[in-house]
């Protein structure tokens, strides 16, 4: 049986909302701005998961503007 104590909050290529905000050092208002730029979560139950590749695309678009 797998030991889940040492599992990270990163699930493959997805980050949950709490981890995303912590890793980028952003607040909820900035996350809402990223939603406005096209970043969409996958909602599973109460979890909001964000695709890392989609996040990279949104940040690259913002960097180029």
N, CA, C and O atoms as a Maestro MAE file, in Angstrom:
{
 s_m_m2io_version
 :::
 2.0.0
}

f_m_ct {
 s_m_title
 :::
 protein
 m_atom[260] {
  # First column is atom index #
  i_m_mmod_type
  r_m_x_coord
  r_m_y_coord
  r_m_z_coord
  i_m_residue_number
  s_m_chain_name
  s_m_pdb_residue_name
  s_m_pdb_atom_name
  i_m_atomic_number
  :::
  1 25 0.837 -1.186 0.000 1 A "UNK " " N  " 7
  2 3 0.000 0.000 0.000 1 A "UNK " " CA " 6
  3 2 0.878 1.244 0.000 1 A "UNK " " C  " 6
  4 15 1.927 1.267 0.643 1 A "UNK " " O  " 8
  5 25 0.462 2.252 -0.702 2 A "UNK " " N  " 7
  6 3 1.221 3.483 -0.852 2 A "UNK " " CA " 6
  7 2 1.120 4.352 0.397 2 A "UNK " " C  " 6
  8 15 0.063 4.427 1.024 2 A "UNK " " O  " 8
  9 25 2.217 5.003 0.755 3 A "UNK " " N  " 7
  10 3 2.223 5.919 1.895 3 A "UNK " " CA " 6
  11 2 1.877 7.312 1.388 3 A "UNK " " C  " 6
  12 15 2.670 7.921 0.670 3 A "UNK " " O  " 8
  13 25 0.706 7.823 1.750 4 A "UNK " " N  " 7
  14 3 0.248 9.109 1.238 4 A "UNK " " CA " 6
  15 2 0.767 10.290 2.044 4 A "UNK " " C  " 6
  16 15 0.544 11.433 1.647 4 A "UNK " " O  " 8
  17 25 1.455 10.059 3.167 5 A "UNK " " N  " 7
  18 3 1.982 11.167 3.972 5 A "UNK " " CA " 6
  19 2 3.020 11.967 3.199 5 A "UNK " " C  " 6
  20 15 3.102 13.187 3.341 5 A "UNK " " O  " 8
  21 25 3.807 11.286 2.387 6 A "UNK " " N  " 7
  22 3 4.895 11.941 1.670 6 A "UNK " " CA " 6
  23 2 4.500 12.414 0.281 6 A "UNK " " C  " 6
  24 15 5.342 12.923 -0.459 6 A "UNK " " O  " 8
  25 25 3.229 12.253 -0.087 7 A "UNK " " N  " 7
  26 3 2.762 12.694 -1.398 7 A "UNK " " CA " 6
  27 2 2.721 14.214 -1.444 7 A "UNK " " C  " 6
  28 15 2.356 14.854 -0.458 7 A "UNK " " O  " 8
  29 25 3.088 14.791 -2.565 8 A "UNK " " N  " 7
  30 3 3.012 16.234 -2.730 8 A "UNK " " CA " 6
  31 2 1.629 16.614 -3.224 8 A "UNK " " C  " 6
  32 15 0.837 15.750 -3.603 8 A "UNK " " O  " 8
  33 25 1.340 17.912 -3.219 9 A "UNK " " N  " 7
  34 3 0.061 18.397 -3.700 9 A "UNK " " CA " 6
  35 2 0.050 18.552 -5.215 9 A "UNK " " C  " 6
  36 15 -0.964 18.935 -5.798 9 A "UNK " " O  " 8
  37 25 1.177 18.254 -5.848 10 A "UNK " " N  " 7
  38 3 1.258 18.333 -7.304 10 A "UNK " " CA " 6
  39 2 0.851 16.975 -7.860 10 A "UNK " " C  " 6
  40 15 1.487 15.964 -7.562 10 A "UNK " " O  " 8
  41 25 -0.193 16.948 -8.656 11 A "UNK " " N  " 7
  42 3 -0.693 15.706 -9.230 11 A "UNK " " CA " 6
  43 2 -0.309 15.664 -10.700 11 A "UNK " " C  " 6
  44 15 -1.053 16.149 -11.552 11 A "UNK " " O  " 8
  45 25 0.840 15.091 -10.999 12 A "UNK " " N  " 7
  46 3 1.283 15.029 -12.385 12 A "UNK " " CA " 6
  47 2 1.544 16.415 -12.930 12 A "UNK " " C  " 6
  48 15 2.442 17.109 -12.455 12 A "UNK " " O  " 8
  49 25 0.779 16.824 -13.912 13 A "UNK " " N  " 7
  50 3 0.971 18.132 -14.521 13 A "UNK " " CA " 6
  51 2 -0.015 19.161 -13.987 13 A "UNK " " C  " 6
  52 15 -0.193 20.217 -14.595 13 A "UNK " " O  " 8
  53 25 -0.657 18.871 -12.865 14 A "UNK " " N  " 7
  54 3 -1.659 19.777 -12.312 14 A "UNK " " CA " 6
  55 2 -1.260 20.256 -10.923 14 A "UNK " " C  " 6
  56 15 -0.639 19.522 -10.154 14 A "UNK " " O  " 8
  57 25 -1.626 21.500 -10.613 15 A "UNK " " N  " 7
  58 3 -1.427 22.069 -9.280 15 A "UNK " " CA " 6
  59 2 -2.783 22.418 -8.710 15 A "UNK " " C  " 6
  60 15 -3.663 22.884 -9.434 15 A "UNK " " O  " 8
  61 25 -2.964 22.195 -7.403 16 A "UNK " " N  " 7
  62 3 -4.216 22.656 -6.827 16 A "UNK " " CA " 6
  63 2 -4.101 24.155 -6.540 16 A "UNK " " C  " 6
  64 15 -3.009 24.721 -6.599 16 A "UNK " " O  " 8
  65 25 -5.213 24.783 -6.234 17 A "UNK " " N  " 7
  66 3 -5.259 26.241 -6.095 17 A "UNK " " CA " 6
  67 2 -4.328 26.734 -4.995 17 A "UNK " " C  " 6
  68 15 -3.622 27.724 -5.182 17 A "UNK " " O  " 8
  69 25 -4.319 26.058 -3.858 18 A "UNK " " N  " 7
  70 3 -3.490 26.479 -2.730 18 A "UNK " " CA " 6
  71 2 -2.007 26.429 -3.088 18 A "UNK " " C  " 6
  72 15 -1.259 27.362 -2.797 18 A "UNK " " O  " 8
  73 25 -1.589 25.332 -3.720 19 A "UNK " " N  " 7
  74 3 -0.187 25.183 -4.104 19 A "UNK " " CA " 6
  75 2 0.202 26.199 -5.169 19 A "UNK " " C  " 6
  76 15 1.291 26.770 -5.110 19 A "UNK " " O  " 8
  77 25 -0.666 26.428 -6.128 20 A "UNK " " N  " 7
  78 3 -0.401 27.405 -7.185 20 A "UNK " " CA " 6
  79 2 -0.169 28.790 -6.597 20 A "UNK " " C  " 6
  80 15 0.793 29.472 -6.950 20 A "UNK " " O  " 8
  81 25 -1.056 29.198 -5.700 21 A "UNK " " N  " 7
  82 3 -0.932 30.519 -5.088 21 A "UNK " " CA " 6
  83 2 0.328 30.603 -4.232 21 A "UNK " " C  " 6
  84 15 0.986 31.642 -4.204 21 A "UNK " " O  " 8
  85 25 0.667 29.527 -3.540 22 A "UNK " " N  " 7
  86 3 1.861 29.509 -2.695 22 A "UNK " " CA " 6
  87 2 3.135 29.560 -3.538 22 A "UNK " " C  " 6
  88 15 4.048 30.328 -3.237 22 A "UNK " " O  " 8
  89 25 3.198 28.750 -4.586 23 A "UNK " " N  " 7
  90 3 4.395 28.679 -5.430 23 A "UNK " " CA " 6
  91 2 4.646 29.976 -6.193 23 A "UNK " " C  " 6
  92 15 5.797 30.374 -6.374 23 A "UNK " " O  " 8
  93 25 3.582 30.635 -6.640 24 A "UNK " " N  " 7
  94 3 3.738 31.883 -7.393 24 A "UNK " " CA " 6
  95 2 3.762 33.112 -6.494 24 A "UNK " " C  " 6
  96 15 3.992 34.226 -6.965 24 A "UNK " " O  " 8
  97 25 3.524 32.910 -5.198 25 A "UNK " " N  " 7
  98 3 3.459 34.022 -4.234 25 A "UNK " " CA " 6
  99 2 2.432 35.052 -4.673 25 A "UNK " " C  " 6
  100 15 2.714 36.249 -4.727 25 A "UNK " " O  " 8
  101 25 1.236 34.569 -4.986 26 A "UNK " " N  " 7
  102 3 0.156 35.457 -5.410 26 A "UNK " " CA " 6
  103 2 -1.046 35.267 -4.492 26 A "UNK " " C  " 6
  104 15 -1.178 34.247 -3.816 26 A "UNK " " O  " 8
  105 25 -1.904 36.256 -4.484 27 A "UNK " " N  " 7
  106 3 -3.138 36.179 -3.723 27 A "UNK " " CA " 6
  107 2 -4.305 35.817 -4.617 27 A "UNK " " C  " 6
  108 15 -4.152 35.585 -5.817 27 A "UNK " " O  " 8
  109 25 -5.487 35.774 -3.994 28 A "UNK " " N  " 7
  110 3 -6.679 35.372 -4.730 28 A "UNK " " CA " 6
  111 2 -7.041 36.380 -5.820 28 A "UNK " " C  " 6
  112 15 -7.513 35.986 -6.887 28 A "UNK " " O  " 8
  113 25 -6.825 37.684 -5.567 29 A "UNK " " N  " 7
  114 3 -7.146 38.697 -6.584 29 A "UNK " " CA " 6
  115 2 -6.298 38.513 -7.843 29 A "UNK " " C  " 6
  116 15 -6.798 38.657 -8.959 29 A "UNK " " O  " 8
  117 25 -5.028 38.199 -7.663 30 A "UNK " " N  " 7
  118 3 -4.159 37.960 -8.817 30 A "UNK " " CA " 6
  119 2 -4.584 36.696 -9.552 30 A "UNK " " C  " 6
  120 15 -4.527 36.639 -10.780 30 A "UNK " " O  " 8
  121 25 -5.007 35.688 -8.805 31 A "UNK " " N  " 7
  122 3 -5.502 34.467 -9.434 31 A "UNK " " CA " 6
  123 2 -6.757 34.754 -10.250 31 A "UNK " " C  " 6
  124 15 -6.936 34.190 -11.329 31 A "UNK " " O  " 8
  125 25 -7.621 35.620 -9.747 32 A "UNK " " N  " 7
  126 3 -8.806 36.015 -10.512 32 A "UNK " " CA " 6
  127 2 -8.404 36.726 -11.799 32 A "UNK " " C  " 6
  128 15 -9.041 36.534 -12.835 32 A "UNK " " O  " 8
  129 25 -7.347 37.550 -11.746 33 A "UNK " " N  " 7
  130 3 -6.848 38.208 -12.955 33 A "UNK " " CA " 6
  131 2 -6.353 37.174 -13.969 33 A "UNK " " C  " 6
  132 15 -6.575 37.325 -15.171 33 A "UNK " " O  " 8
  133 25 -5.686 36.130 -13.488 34 A "UNK " " N  " 7
  134 3 -5.229 35.064 -14.385 34 A "UNK " " CA " 6
  135 2 -6.415 34.336 -15.004 34 A "UNK " " C  " 6
  136 15 -6.350 33.908 -16.157 34 A "UNK " " O  " 8
  137 25 -7.503 34.194 -14.239 35 A "UNK " " N  " 7
  138 3 -8.726 33.609 -14.810 35 A "UNK " " CA " 6
  139 2 -9.225 34.480 -15.956 35 A "UNK " " C  " 6
  140 15 -9.667 33.968 -16.985 35 A "UNK " " O  " 8
  141 25 -9.155 35.795 -15.776 36 A "UNK " " N  " 7
  142 3 -9.581 36.722 -16.815 36 A "UNK " " CA " 6
  143 2 -8.718 36.646 -18.060 36 A "UNK " " C  " 6
  144 15 -9.168 36.990 -19.152 36 A "UNK " " O  " 8
  145 25 -7.474 36.195 -17.901 37 A "UNK " " N  " 7
  146 3 -6.557 36.055 -19.027 37 A "UNK " " CA " 6
  147 2 -6.680 34.693 -19.707 37 A "UNK " " C  " 6
  148 15 -5.999 34.431 -20.699 37 A "UNK " " O  " 8
  149 25 -7.549 33.823 -19.178 38 A "UNK " " N  " 7
  150 3 -7.788 32.550 -19.850 38 A "UNK " " CA " 6
  151 2 -7.415 31.304 -19.074 38 A "UNK " " C  " 6
  152 15 -7.635 30.197 -19.565 38 A "UNK " " O  " 8
  153 25 -6.863 31.439 -17.888 39 A "UNK " " N  " 7
  154 3 -6.513 30.268 -17.086 39 A "UNK " " CA " 6
  155 2 -7.784 29.681 -16.477 39 A "UNK " " C  " 6
  156 15 -8.474 30.349 -15.707 39 A "UNK " " O  " 8
  157 25 -8.087 28.441 -16.819 40 A "UNK " " N  " 7
  158 3 -9.307 27.789 -16.346 40 A "UNK " " CA " 6
  159 2 -8.963 26.568 -15.503 40 A "UNK " " C  " 6
  160 15 -8.136 25.750 -15.905 40 A "UNK " " O  " 8
  161 25 -9.591 26.439 -14.337 41 A "UNK " " N  " 7
  162 3 -9.339 25.260 -13.505 41 A "UNK " " CA " 6
  163 2 -10.199 24.074 -13.930 41 A "UNK " " C  " 6
  164 15 -11.245 24.234 -14.560 41 A "UNK " " O  " 8
  165 25 -9.737 22.902 -13.573 42 A "UNK " " N  " 7
  166 3 -10.544 21.695 -13.662 42 A "UNK " " CA " 6
  167 2 -11.075 21.483 -12.256 42 A "UNK " " C  " 6
  168 15 -10.297 21.365 -11.309 42 A "UNK " " O  " 8
  169 25 -12.391 21.433 -12.110 43 A "UNK " " N  " 7
  170 3 -12.985 21.319 -10.783 43 A "UNK " " CA " 6
  171 2 -13.399 19.875 -10.549 43 A "UNK " " C  " 6
  172 15 -14.213 19.314 -11.283 43 A "UNK " " O  " 8
  173 25 -12.821 19.290 -9.510 44 A "UNK " " N  " 7
  174 3 -13.155 17.929 -9.096 44 A "UNK " " CA " 6
  175 2 -13.549 18.003 -7.628 44 A "UNK " " C  " 6
  176 15 -12.699 18.165 -6.752 44 A "UNK " " O  " 8
  177 25 -14.830 17.884 -7.373 45 A "UNK " " N  " 7
  178 3 -15.318 18.055 -6.006 45 A "UNK " " CA " 6
  179 2 -15.074 19.484 -5.560 45 A "UNK " " C  " 6
  180 15 -15.543 20.429 -6.193 45 A "UNK " " O  " 8
  181 25 -14.340 19.637 -4.470 46 A "UNK " " N  " 7
  182 3 -14.002 20.975 -3.977 46 A "UNK " " CA " 6
  183 2 -12.619 21.430 -4.440 46 A "UNK " " C  " 6
  184 15 -12.209 22.557 -4.161 46 A "UNK " " O  " 8
  185 25 -11.902 20.557 -5.144 47 A "UNK " " N  " 7
  186 3 -10.558 20.879 -5.607 47 A "UNK " " CA " 6
  187 2 -10.609 21.610 -6.939 47 A "UNK " " C  " 6
  188 15 -11.386 21.261 -7.828 47 A "UNK " " O  " 8
  189 25 -9.774 22.621 -7.059 48 A "UNK " " N  " 7
  190 3 -9.573 23.310 -8.331 48 A "UNK " " CA " 6
  191 2 -8.145 23.010 -8.763 48 A "UNK " " C  " 6
  192 15 -7.184 23.411 -8.106 48 A "UNK " " O  " 8
  193 25 -8.023 22.301 -9.874 49 A "UNK " " N  " 7
  194 3 -6.712 21.913 -10.381 49 A "UNK " " CA " 6
  195 2 -6.390 22.722 -11.626 49 A "UNK " " C  " 6
  196 15 -7.245 22.923 -12.489 49 A "UNK " " O  " 8
  197 25 -5.139 23.185 -11.710 50 A "UNK " " N  " 7
  198 3 -4.693 24.007 -12.826 50 A "UNK " " CA " 6
  199 2 -3.613 23.266 -13.600 50 A "UNK " " C  " 6
  200 15 -2.658 22.750 -13.020 50 A "UNK " " O  " 8
  201 25 -3.778 23.220 -14.911 51 A "UNK " " N  " 7
  202 3 -2.815 22.586 -15.806 51 A "UNK " " CA " 6
  203 2 -1.568 23.468 -15.879 51 A "UNK " " C  " 6
  204 15 -1.659 24.660 -16.173 51 A "UNK " " O  " 8
  205 25 -0.406 22.874 -15.610 52 A "UNK " " N  " 7
  206 3 0.847 23.627 -15.593 52 A "UNK " " CA " 6
  207 2 1.163 24.190 -16.976 52 A "UNK " " C  " 6
  208 15 1.643 25.319 -17.083 52 A "UNK " " O  " 8
  209 25 0.903 23.424 -18.032 53 A "UNK " " N  " 7
  210 3 1.187 23.900 -19.389 53 A "UNK " " CA " 6
  211 2 0.307 25.098 -19.749 53 A "UNK " " C  " 6
  212 15 0.777 26.050 -20.373 53 A "UNK " " O  " 8
  213 25 -0.962 25.053 -19.360 54 A "UNK " " N  " 7
  214 3 -1.861 26.177 -19.617 54 A "UNK " " CA " 6
  215 2 -1.405 27.411 -18.842 54 A "UNK " " C  " 6
  216 15 -1.476 28.532 -19.347 54 A "UNK " " O  " 8
  217 25 -0.937 27.198 -17.615 55 A "UNK " " N  " 7
  218 3 -0.415 28.302 -16.804 55 A "UNK " " CA " 6
  219 2 0.794 28.940 -17.491 55 A "UNK " " C  " 6
  220 15 0.913 30.164 -17.531 55 A "UNK " " O  " 8
  221 25 1.684 28.113 -18.029 56 A "UNK " " N  " 7
  222 3 2.861 28.634 -18.735 56 A "UNK " " CA " 6
  223 2 2.446 29.476 -19.938 56 A "UNK " " C  " 6
  224 15 3.034 30.527 -20.192 56 A "UNK " " O  " 8
  225 25 1.437 29.021 -20.677 57 A "UNK " " N  " 7
  226 3 0.963 29.767 -21.845 57 A "UNK " " CA " 6
  227 2 0.395 31.121 -21.439 57 A "UNK " " C  " 6
  228 15 0.671 32.129 -22.090 57 A "UNK " " O  " 8
  229 25 -0.398 31.155 -20.370 58 A "UNK " " N  " 7
  230 3 -0.996 32.412 -19.910 58 A "UNK " " CA " 6
  231 2 0.093 33.371 -19.447 58 A "UNK " " C  " 6
  232 15 0.047 34.559 -19.767 58 A "UNK " " O  " 8
  233 25 1.072 32.870 -18.697 59 A "UNK " " N  " 7
  234 3 2.148 33.734 -18.211 59 A "UNK " " CA " 6
  235 2 3.013 34.244 -19.362 59 A "UNK " " C  " 6
  236 15 3.459 35.391 -19.336 59 A "UNK " " O  " 8
  237 25 3.252 33.409 -20.367 60 A "UNK " " N  " 7
  238 3 4.015 33.839 -21.541 60 A "UNK " " CA " 6
  239 2 3.264 34.928 -22.294 60 A "UNK " " C  " 6
  240 15 3.869 35.904 -22.738 60 A "UNK " " O  " 8
  241 25 1.963 34.771 -22.441 61 A "UNK " " N  " 7
  242 3 1.139 35.782 -23.106 61 A "UNK " " CA " 6
  243 2 1.208 37.105 -22.360 61 A "UNK " " C  " 6
  244 15 1.325 38.165 -22.974 61 A "UNK " " O  " 8
  245 25 1.134 37.042 -21.036 62 A "UNK " " N  " 7
  246 3 1.211 38.268 -20.233 62 A "UNK " " CA " 6
  247 2 2.586 38.916 -20.355 62 A "UNK " " C  " 6
  248 15 2.702 40.142 -20.370 62 A "UNK " " O  " 8
  249 25 3.624 38.090 -20.442 63 A "UNK " " N  " 7
  250 3 4.986 38.609 -20.549 63 A "UNK " " CA " 6
  251 2 5.191 39.331 -21.877 63 A "UNK " " C  " 6
  252 15 5.903 40.333 -21.937 63 A "UNK " " O  " 8
  253 25 4.569 38.824 -22.940 64 A "UNK " " N  " 7
  254 3 4.737 39.410 -24.266 64 A "UNK " " CA " 6
  255 2 3.926 40.689 -24.455 64 A "UNK " " C  " 6
  256 15 4.242 41.498 -25.327 64 A "UNK " " O  " 8
  257 25 2.890 40.878 -23.649 65 A "UNK " " N  " 7
  258 3 2.051 42.080 -23.799 65 A "UNK " " CA " 6
  259 2 2.629 43.244 -23.083 65 A "UNK " " C  " 6
  260 15 2.053 44.331 -23.106 65 A "UNK " " O  " 8
  :::
 }
 m_bond[259] {
  # First column is bond index #
  i_m_from
  i_m_to
  i_m_order
  :::
  1 1 2 1
  2 2 3 1
  3 3 4 2
  4 3 5 1
  5 5 6 1
  6 6 7 1
  7 7 8 2
  8 7 9 1
  9 9 10 1
  10 10 11 1
  11 11 12 2
  12 11 13 1
  13 13 14 1
  14 14 15 1
  15 15 16 2
  16 15 17 1
  17 17 18 1
  18 18 19 1
  19 19 20 2
  20 19 21 1
  21 21 22 1
  22 22 23 1
  23 23 24 2
  24 23 25 1
  25 25 26 1
  26 26 27 1
  27 27 28 2
  28 27 29 1
  29 29 30 1
  30 30 31 1
  31 31 32 2
  32 31 33 1
  33 33 34 1
  34 34 35 1
  35 35 36 2
  36 35 37 1
  37 37 38 1
  38 38 39 1
  39 39 40 2
  40 39 41 1
  41 41 42 1
  42 42 43 1
  43 43 44 2
  44 43 45 1
  45 45 46 1
  46 46 47 1
  47 47 48 2
  48 47 49 1
  49 49 50 1
  50 50 51 1
  51 51 52 2
  52 51 53 1
  53 53 54 1
  54 54 55 1
  55 55 56 2
  56 55 57 1
  57 57 58 1
  58 58 59 1
  59 59 60 2
  60 59 61 1
  61 61 62 1
  62 62 63 1
  63 63 64 2
  64 63 65 1
  65 65 66 1
  66 66 67 1
  67 67 68 2
  68 67 69 1
  69 69 70 1
  70 70 71 1
  71 71 72 2
  72 71 73 1
  73 73 74 1
  74 74 75 1
  75 75 76 2
  76 75 77 1
  77 77 78 1
  78 78 79 1
  79 79 80 2
  80 79 81 1
  81 81 82 1
  82 82 83 1
  83 83 84 2
  84 83 85 1
  85 85 86 1
  86 86 87 1
  87 87 88 2
  88 87 89 1
  89 89 90 1
  90 90 91 1
  91 91 92 2
  92 91 93 1
  93 93 94 1
  94 94 95 1
  95 95 96 2
  96 95 97 1
  97 97 98 1
  98 98 99 1
  99 99 100 2
  100 99 101 1
  101 101 102 1
  102 102 103 1
  103 103 104 2
  104 103 105 1
  105 105 106 1
  106 106 107 1
  107 107 108 2
  108 107 109 1
  109 109 110 1
  110 110 111 1
  111 111 112 2
  112 111 113 1
  113 113 114 1
  114 114 115 1
  115 115 116 2
  116 115 117 1
  117 117 118 1
  118 118 119 1
  119 119 120 2
  120 119 121 1
  121 121 122 1
  122 122 123 1
  123 123 124 2
  124 123 125 1
  125 125 126 1
  126 126 127 1
  127 127 128 2
  128 127 129 1
  129 129 130 1
  130 130 131 1
  131 131 132 2
  132 131 133 1
  133 133 134 1
  134 134 135 1
  135 135 136 2
  136 135 137 1
  137 137 138 1
  138 138 139 1
  139 139 140 2
  140 139 141 1
  141 141 142 1
  142 142 143 1
  143 143 144 2
  144 143 145 1
  145 145 146 1
  146 146 147 1
  147 147 148 2
  148 147 149 1
  149 149 150 1
  150 150 151 1
  151 151 152 2
  152 151 153 1
  153 153 154 1
  154 154 155 1
  155 155 156 2
  156 155 157 1
  157 157 158 1
  158 158 159 1
  159 159 160 2
  160 159 161 1
  161 161 162 1
  162 162 163 1
  163 163 164 2
  164 163 165 1
  165 165 166 1
  166 166 167 1
  167 167 168 2
  168 167 169 1
  169 169 170 1
  170 170 171 1
  171 171 172 2
  172 171 173 1
  173 173 174 1
  174 174 175 1
  175 175 176 2
  176 175 177 1
  177 177 178 1
  178 178 179 1
  179 179 180 2
  180 179 181 1
  181 181 182 1
  182 182 183 1
  183 183 184 2
  184 183 185 1
  185 185 186 1
  186 186 187 1
  187 187 188 2
  188 187 189 1
  189 189 190 1
  190 190 191 1
  191 191 192 2
  192 191 193 1
  193 193 194 1
  194 194 195 1
  195 195 196 2
  196 195 197 1
  197 197 198 1
  198 198 199 1
  199 199 200 2
  200 199 201 1
  201 201 202 1
  202 202 203 1
  203 203 204 2
  204 203 205 1
  205 205 206 1
  206 206 207 1
  207 207 208 2
  208 207 209 1
  209 209 210 1
  210 210 211 1
  211 211 212 2
  212 211 213 1
  213 213 214 1
  214 214 215 1
  215 215 216 2
  216 215 217 1
  217 217 218 1
  218 218 219 1
  219 219 220 2
  220 219 221 1
  221 221 222 1
  222 222 223 1
  223 223 224 2
  224 223 225 1
  225 225 226 1
  226 226 227 1
  227 227 228 2
  228 227 229 1
  229 229 230 1
  230 230 231 1
  231 231 232 2
  232 231 233 1
  233 233 234 1
  234 234 235 1
  235 235 236 2
  236 235 237 1
  237 237 238 1
  238 238 239 1
  239 239 240 2
  240 239 241 1
  241 241 242 1
  242 242 243 1
  243 243 244 2
  244 243 245 1
  245 245 246 1
  246 246 247 1
  247 247 248 2
  248 247 249 1
  249 249 250 1
  250 250 251 1
  251 251 252 2
  252 251 253 1
  253 253 254 1
  254 254 255 1
  255 255 256 2
  256 255 257 1
  257 257 258 1
  258 258 259 1
  259 259 260 2
  :::
 }
}
